[in-house]
Amino acid sequence: MNDISAPSETLAASAAGDTLTTQVYERMRDDIILAKLSPGQKLTMELLKETYDVGMTPLREALYQLSSSMLVTVENRRGFRVAPVSPVHLAEVIRAREEVETILLRIAFENADVAWETRIVAAYHTLMRASGAKPNHGPYTSGWEAAHSSFHFALLSAARQPMLEEFHRSLWDHCARYRNLAYPGRVPVSTVFDGHQQLMDAAIARDAELGCVLLRRHINLATSHIMGAMFPAVAAPAINPA
């Protein structure tokens, strides 16, 4: 009996460990995205054990998962740091997000059905409630972040492209992090938020071309203001050309 039950116990222990690692990973990821952990901040095991109240093993596993999505950097023999930020990295992330998200949206339009429309409308109303039916003035909460991502992911949900969607989710996390760093109490431009209703309307109208144009505009408009808030010396020529 002992020989038979041992594998089950091992599997249960492994599953519990995986669950704990996932929980720690998600909490640390959210803290990085919400800018509670600063760019370049050293992530010592002492600090992390105190903050997340877990042992070394789940912490290390979570950190390596975060490093694979480039939210954390691994320093040879010196531990981990929150990934730095730069205008070059922001531009790279946004360009990749724009291309990948537009591809997914176009495929979603090809697979459009009533269930897809319903998900989008429901996600839009949730987003409006999370922001008080007006532009969210920051700093952004985890509730607003969840509602915002749910709306954009609902737009893409009919694409059914798991590999692209996984890559897009990583890009999304980086974009969200820059947004939270850019608007710690500052007021973003309302036209960025108007784009959500326009995207919903295009989806309901099944207008793929308009939807893709609106999405690119939405992403680029948001990016220009984030770039201007975080890196004014870089953004100034692009926003106010001579």
ABEGO torsion letter per residue (X at the ends): XAAAAAAAAAAAAAAAAAAAAAAAAAAAAAAAAAGABBBGBBBBAAAAAAAAGBBAAAAAAAAAAAAAAGABBBBBGAEBBBBBBBAAAAAAAAAAAAAAAAAAAAAAAAABBAAAAAAAAAAAAAAAAAAGGBBBAOBBBAAAAAAAAAAAAAAAAAAGBAAAAAAAAAAAAAAAAAAAAABBGBBBBAAAAAAAAAAAAAAAAGBAAAAAAAAAAAAAAAAAAAAAAABAAAAAAAABBX
